[in-house]
Structure formats: structure tokens, C-alpha cells
């Protein structure tokens, strides 16, 4: 969870005609800690290097545990992520998966947007 200058870093997804937003993140690879995964995913999805802060949200969804950390950008260039797992898919799979676009969304503009998980979006609005 990266919040800077009144905005939060999210991934804008357009899939099957619907637009929604996700907090950056992904799976933990073998031999990797959740913290290491969070740093790697920020680099892959957003193009930035981050320094992690506190764990701010912990949820289980569809049998999978998701941990969300506060993070601060310390390097890289926002929006230059390479999406290696998406690039490795066949063209048809990429089309079905939809688009992924890093976006800064102003905290004042979060209301009314489909942000997942919604409980974390609420925390961001309340506590920044």
C-alpha cells in the first residue's frame, strides 16, 4: 500500500468490459517471505523499489491469505513494471486476462470506484 501526496498506487484492471482497481501484489514464490514478495511485486507491477513499513491489513479470500504492507517508494520509475507472468501467457490468455495499468488515484476520488479489497480501500481513506 503506497500512499503519497494524497494519492494511492493501484492497478487499474479492465476485464470483460468492467473497470476495477487492485492494490499491487501477488503470490509468494518458493523460498520467499511475504515481505520479499511485496518488494518484488512492487518492482514487477509498478516499476518501483519500495521500503516496507508495517503490516496494515490481513485477510483470507477464497482460501488464500493476503498480507498488505505500508510501503514507501525509494527508487525506480512508476509505471515501468514489466508484468513478467502476463507476458509469458499465450495471446488468447492475455486478452482474457484484460489490461493492467499502474495508476495513482487521489484519495478524494476513491469513493464510488470498485477497489479490491474494499476494506483496505476504506482504511486508506480513513488513515491515509
TORDONU-899384 format. One record per residue (C-alpha): x, y, z. Coordinates in pm, whole numbers, plus 50000, padded with zeros to 5 digits. Layout:
REM residues N
+-------+-------+-------+
:    xx :    yy :    zz :
+-------+-------+-------+
:     X :     Y :     Z :
...
+-------+-------+-------+
//
This chain:
REM residues 128
+-------+-------+-------+
:    xx :    yy :    zz :
+-------+-------+-------+
: 50000 : 50000 : 50000 :
: 50173 : 50313 : 49874 :
: 50019 : 50648 : 49964 :
: 50197 : 50965 : 49855 :
: 50085 : 51325 : 49818 :
: 49719 : 51243 : 49875 :
: 49708 : 50956 : 49622 :
: 49731 : 50577 : 49642 :
: 49907 : 50349 : 49394 :
: 49664 : 50096 : 49245 :
: 49643 : 49866 : 48946 :
: 49359 : 49961 : 48711 :
: 49213 : 49644 : 48561 :
: 48979 : 49638 : 48264 :
: 48841 : 49291 : 48211 :
: 48527 : 49176 : 48032 :
: 48412 : 49537 : 47999 :
: 48444 : 49613 : 48371 :
: 48693 : 49850 : 48531 :
: 48814 : 49785 : 48883 :
: 49123 : 49857 : 49091 :
: 49353 : 49633 : 49290 :
: 49628 : 49703 : 49536 :
: 49960 : 49586 : 49388 :
: 50071 : 49241 : 49495 :
: 50086 : 48877 : 49410 :
: 50192 : 48534 : 49518 :
: 50483 : 48438 : 49739 :
: 50734 : 48229 : 49544 :
: 50908 : 47925 : 49697 :
: 51180 : 48031 : 49942 :
: 51047 : 48386 : 49959 :
: 50899 : 48566 : 50260 :
: 50579 : 48771 : 50224 :
: 50789 : 49084 : 50272 :
: 51029 : 48984 : 49992 :
: 50730 : 48908 : 49769 :
: 50581 : 49252 : 49836 :
: 50907 : 49424 : 49735 :
: 50938 : 49207 : 49421 :
: 50576 : 49263 : 49319 :
: 50610 : 49643 : 49353 :
: 50908 : 49626 : 49115 :
: 50728 : 49394 : 48871 :
: 50388 : 49562 : 48868 :
: 50470 : 49927 : 48930 :
: 50837 : 49960 : 48830 :
: 50938 : 50098 : 49170 :
: 51163 : 49991 : 49453 :
: 50996 : 50013 : 49792 :
: 51084 : 50007 : 50157 :
: 50821 : 49825 : 50360 :
: 50658 : 49953 : 50672 :
: 50401 : 49791 : 50897 :
: 50152 : 49521 : 50804 :
: 49825 : 49714 : 50766 :
: 49576 : 49452 : 50653 :
: 49550 : 49073 : 50663 :
: 49265 : 48882 : 50500 :
: 49176 : 48537 : 50374 :
: 48990 : 48533 : 50043 :
: 48891 : 48213 : 49862 :
: 49121 : 48013 : 50088 :
: 49428 : 48229 : 50022 :
: 49586 : 48461 : 50277 :
: 49671 : 48814 : 50161 :
: 49902 : 49045 : 50357 :
: 49918 : 49417 : 50279 :
: 50209 : 49631 : 50397 :
: 50251 : 50006 : 50403 :
: 50534 : 50091 : 50162 :
: 50739 : 50390 : 50055 :
: 50890 : 50439 : 49709 :
: 51270 : 50462 : 49730 :
: 51365 : 50418 : 49362 :
: 51262 : 50316 : 49015 :
: 51009 : 50479 : 48784 :
: 50638 : 50441 : 48846 :
: 50456 : 50278 : 48556 :
: 50752 : 50088 : 48410 :
: 50669 : 49744 : 48550 :
: 50709 : 49454 : 48312 :
: 50434 : 49209 : 48416 :
: 50653 : 48900 : 48354 :
: 50378 : 48648 : 48438 :
: 50136 : 48820 : 48198 :
: 50395 : 48841 : 47917 :
: 50458 : 48465 : 47940 :
: 50095 : 48382 : 47863 :
: 49961 : 48300 : 47518 :
: 49791 : 48589 : 47334 :
: 49443 : 48447 : 47395 :
: 49512 : 48419 : 47770 :
: 49641 : 48779 : 47781 :
: 49324 : 48902 : 47611 :
: 49103 : 48709 : 47856 :
: 49308 : 48841 : 48149 :
: 49238 : 49201 : 48048 :
: 49457 : 49503 : 48099 :
: 49676 : 49601 : 48392 :
: 49777 : 49965 : 48433 :
: 49954 : 50123 : 48731 :
: 49767 : 50436 : 48839 :
: 49786 : 50699 : 49109 :
: 49431 : 50761 : 49233 :
: 49359 : 51061 : 49455 :
: 49221 : 50961 : 49794 :
: 48933 : 51203 : 49733 :
: 48844 : 51008 : 49416 :
: 48825 : 50659 : 49572 :
: 48457 : 50680 : 49669 :
: 48239 : 50508 : 49414 :
: 48524 : 50315 : 49249 :
: 48537 : 49935 : 49259 :
: 48851 : 49884 : 49468 :
: 48953 : 49543 : 49594 :
: 48967 : 49460 : 49874 :
: 48711 : 49728 : 49969 :
: 48801 : 49703 : 50339 :
: 49159 : 49810 : 50264 :
: 49036 : 50097 : 50047 :
: 48826 : 50214 : 50342 :
: 49133 : 50205 : 50569 :
: 49332 : 50408 : 50317 :
: 49061 : 50676 : 50304 :
: 49031 : 50688 : 50683 :
: 49402 : 50682 : 50771 :
: 49594 : 50764 : 50452 :
+-------+-------+-------+
//
